[in-house]
């Protein structure tokens, strides 16, 4: 009997086998869906002989900077929103307005403000990560038992001490959930912005890589870039967001 923890890997392997067979048996146009072996070969070539590895580092660097800035702003918003009703009501309104708004919709405004470059991409990423992190942080605060908060105040805790030693540790699960959503949204925002802006910096990023491969009808390279993003997503999900599950599966 196969353990349930292997079900998803069996499903993934089945999809990859069907992909390769469909191409090998010429059931689909190779220009539309190249074989898995060709895609993996293009990925290895891009990482070892091309600029794909540097483009990957460039994209991840922008995402990490956006997440860092977003985290700092989220902490400030979380503190002000929890202890001051005025800020809470305004942040609640801003979240309702901006959270559903795609970052791509802000591109014309961003271009007008800062032009085309890394600053513009960072603004789009920041918009994508800020609201899910704040909403989940606020949900985590609301789920904390009031008795813990009252006990902290009864022992003379200040607002700052309550925030650091009670609220943040108590909301850790919601904070991780917010980071998980922010990470995925950051990738979508970055790739969309790069594909529209073009190369950012001297070599661009993953979005520019995908745009360039599409423009030259290099479907093998295009699928290789998509596959790379998917692999990174799986690794981050298993190693960072679910480390215990990853250990159990090894």
C-alpha positions as CSV (number, residue, x, y, z in Angstrom):
1,X,0.0,0.0,0.0
2,X,1.5,3.3,-1.0
3,X,1.6,6.0,1.7
4,X,-0.5,9.0,1.2
5,X,2.5,11.3,1.4
6,X,3.6,9.9,-2.0
7,X,0.3,10.5,-3.8
8,X,1.2,14.0,-5.0
9,X,4.6,12.8,-6.3
10,X,2.9,10.0,-8.1
11,X,0.5,12.4,-9.6
12,X,3.3,14.8,-10.7
13,X,5.3,11.9,-12.2
14,X,2.2,10.8,-14.1
15,X,1.8,14.2,-15.6
16,X,5.5,14.3,-16.7
17,X,5.2,10.9,-18.3
18,X,2.1,11.9,-20.2
19,X,3.9,15.0,-21.3
20,X,6.9,13.1,-22.7
21,X,4.7,10.4,-24.3
22,X,2.5,13.0,-26.0
23,X,5.6,14.6,-27.6
24,X,7.4,11.3,-28.4
25,X,4.3,9.9,-30.1
26,X,3.7,13.2,-31.9
27,X,0.2,13.6,-30.5
28,X,0.8,17.4,-30.2
29,X,2.7,19.9,-32.2
30,X,6.3,20.1,-30.9
31,X,6.2,23.9,-31.4
32,X,3.3,24.1,-29.0
33,X,4.5,21.5,-26.5
34,X,8.2,20.4,-26.8
35,X,9.2,17.1,-25.2
36,X,10.1,17.1,-21.5
37,X,13.7,15.9,-22.3
38,X,14.2,18.9,-24.6
39,X,12.9,21.3,-22.0
40,X,15.2,19.9,-19.3
41,X,18.1,20.1,-21.8
42,X,17.3,23.7,-22.6
43,X,17.0,24.5,-18.8
44,X,20.4,22.9,-18.1
45,X,22.0,24.8,-21.0
46,X,20.5,28.1,-19.9
47,X,21.7,27.6,-16.3
48,X,25.2,26.5,-17.3
49,X,26.0,28.3,-20.5
50,X,23.5,31.2,-20.8
51,X,22.4,34.1,-18.6
52,X,19.5,32.3,-17.0
53,X,21.2,31.7,-13.7
54,X,22.1,35.4,-13.3
55,X,18.6,36.4,-14.4
56,X,17.2,34.0,-11.8
57,X,19.4,35.6,-9.1
58,X,18.4,39.0,-10.2
59,X,14.7,38.2,-10.0
60,X,15.0,36.5,-6.6
61,X,17.0,39.4,-5.3
62,X,14.2,41.8,-6.3
63,X,11.6,39.6,-4.6
64,X,13.6,39.3,-1.4
65,X,14.1,43.1,-1.2
66,X,10.4,43.6,-1.8
67,X,9.5,41.1,0.9
68,X,11.9,42.7,3.3
69,X,10.5,46.2,2.8
70,X,7.0,44.8,2.8
71,X,7.7,43.0,6.1
72,X,9.0,46.2,7.8
73,X,6.0,48.2,6.6
74,X,3.6,45.5,7.7
75,X,5.1,45.5,11.2
76,X,4.6,49.2,11.5
77,X,1.0,48.9,10.1
78,X,0.3,46.0,12.4
79,X,1.5,47.9,15.5
80,X,-0.4,51.1,14.7
81,X,-3.5,49.3,13.5
82,X,-3.7,47.2,16.7
83,X,-3.3,50.0,19.2
84,X,-4.9,52.9,17.5
85,X,-8.5,52.7,16.0
86,X,-7.9,55.5,13.6
87,X,-5.1,53.6,11.8
88,X,-7.0,50.3,12.0
89,X,-10.0,51.7,10.2
90,X,-7.9,53.3,7.5
91,X,-5.7,50.3,7.0
92,X,-8.8,48.2,6.8
93,X,-10.2,50.5,4.1
94,X,-6.9,50.5,2.1
95,X,-6.7,46.7,2.3
96,X,-10.2,46.4,0.9
97,X,-9.3,48.8,-2.0
98,X,-5.8,47.7,-2.9
99,X,-5.6,44.0,-2.1
100,X,-7.8,42.9,-5.1
101,X,-6.1,45.4,-7.4
102,X,-3.5,43.6,-9.7
103,X,-0.1,45.1,-9.7
104,X,-0.2,45.2,-13.5
105,X,-3.0,47.8,-13.3
106,X,-0.7,50.1,-11.5
107,X,2.0,50.0,-14.1
108,X,1.0,53.1,-16.0
109,X,1.1,55.1,-12.8
110,X,4.4,53.6,-11.7
111,X,6.0,54.3,-15.0
112,X,4.8,57.9,-14.7
113,X,6.3,58.3,-11.2
114,X,9.6,56.5,-11.4
115,X,10.1,55.5,-15.0
116,X,11.1,52.1,-16.2
117,X,13.6,50.2,-14.1
118,X,14.2,48.2,-10.9
119,X,12.4,50.8,-8.8
120,X,9.3,50.3,-10.8
121,X,9.4,46.6,-10.4
122,X,10.0,46.9,-6.7
123,X,6.9,49.1,-6.3
124,X,4.8,46.5,-8.1
125,X,6.3,43.7,-5.9
126,X,5.7,45.8,-2.8
127,X,2.1,46.3,-3.7
128,X,1.7,42.6,-4.3
129,X,3.2,41.5,-0.9
130,X,2.1,44.2,1.5
131,X,-1.6,43.6,1.7
132,X,-1.7,39.8,2.1
133,X,1.0,40.1,4.8
134,X,-0.9,42.8,6.7
135,X,-4.3,41.1,6.4
136,X,-2.9,37.8,7.7
137,X,-1.0,39.6,10.5
138,X,-4.2,41.3,11.6
139,X,-6.1,38.0,11.5
140,X,-3.4,36.5,13.7
141,X,-3.7,39.3,16.2
142,X,-7.5,38.8,16.4
143,X,-7.2,35.1,17.1
144,X,-5.0,35.6,20.2
145,X,-6.7,34.7,23.5
146,X,-7.6,37.9,25.3
147,X,-6.6,36.4,28.6
148,X,-3.0,36.4,27.4
149,X,-3.2,40.1,26.6
150,X,-4.8,40.9,29.9
151,X,-2.2,39.0,31.8
152,X,0.5,40.9,30.0
153,X,-1.0,44.2,30.9
154,X,-1.6,43.1,34.5
155,X,2.1,42.4,34.7
156,X,3.0,45.9,33.6
157,X,3.7,45.3,29.9
158,X,3.8,48.3,27.6
159,X,2.3,48.3,24.2
160,X,5.6,47.7,22.6
161,X,6.4,44.7,24.9
162,X,2.9,43.3,24.3
163,X,3.5,43.6,20.5
164,X,6.9,41.9,20.6
165,X,6.4,39.2,23.3
166,X,2.7,38.4,22.9
167,X,1.2,39.5,19.6
168,X,3.9,38.5,17.2
169,X,4.6,35.1,18.7
170,X,0.9,34.4,19.0
171,X,0.3,35.2,15.3
172,X,3.2,33.3,13.9
173,X,1.0,30.8,12.0
174,X,-0.8,33.7,10.3
175,X,2.4,35.5,9.6
176,X,3.8,32.4,7.8
177,X,0.5,32.1,5.8
178,X,0.9,35.7,4.8
179,X,4.5,35.2,3.7
180,X,3.4,32.2,1.7
181,X,0.8,34.2,-0.2
182,X,3.1,37.2,-0.5
183,X,5.9,35.0,-2.0
184,X,3.6,33.6,-4.7
185,X,2.1,37.0,-5.5
186,X,5.6,38.6,-5.7
187,X,6.6,36.1,-8.4
188,X,3.5,36.9,-10.4
189,X,4.0,40.6,-10.0
190,X,7.7,40.4,-10.9
191,X,7.3,38.3,-14.0
192,X,4.4,40.4,-15.3
193,X,6.3,43.7,-14.7
194,X,9.5,42.3,-16.4
195,X,7.6,41.0,-19.4
196,X,6.0,44.5,-19.9
197,X,9.0,46.6,-19.0
198,X,11.6,44.5,-20.7
199,X,15.1,43.9,-19.4
200,X,15.6,45.3,-15.9
201,X,19.3,46.2,-15.4
202,X,21.9,44.7,-17.7
203,X,20.6,41.2,-18.0
204,X,16.9,41.3,-16.9
205,X,15.1,38.6,-14.9
206,X,13.0,35.5,-15.4
207,X,10.1,37.6,-16.9
208,X,12.4,39.0,-19.5
209,X,13.8,35.5,-20.2
210,X,10.3,34.2,-20.9
211,X,9.4,37.3,-23.0
212,X,12.6,36.9,-25.1
213,X,12.0,33.2,-25.7
214,X,8.4,33.8,-26.7
215,X,9.4,36.6,-29.1
216,X,11.9,34.2,-30.9
217,X,9.5,31.3,-30.7
218,X,11.9,29.3,-28.6
219,X,9.2,27.2,-26.9
220,X,11.8,24.9,-25.3
221,X,13.4,27.8,-23.6
222,X,10.1,29.3,-22.6
223,X,8.9,26.0,-21.0
224,X,12.4,25.7,-19.3
225,X,11.9,29.1,-17.7
226,X,8.4,28.2,-16.5
227,X,9.7,24.8,-15.2
228,X,12.4,26.6,-13.3
229,X,9.9,28.9,-11.5
230,X,7.7,25.9,-10.7
231,X,10.7,24.0,-9.2
232,X,11.7,27.0,-7.1
233,X,8.1,27.2,-5.9
234,X,8.1,23.5,-4.9
235,X,11.4,23.8,-3.1
236,X,10.4,26.9,-1.2
237,X,7.0,25.4,-0.2
238,X,8.6,22.2,1.0
239,X,11.8,23.5,2.7
240,X,10.8,26.9,4.0
241,X,7.0,26.8,4.6
242,X,6.7,23.1,5.4
243,X,10.1,22.0,6.8
244,X,8.6,19.3,9.1
245,X,6.7,17.7,6.2
246,X,9.9,17.8,4.1
247,X,11.8,16.0,6.9
248,X,9.2,13.3,7.1
249,X,9.3,12.7,3.4
250,X,13.1,12.3,3.3
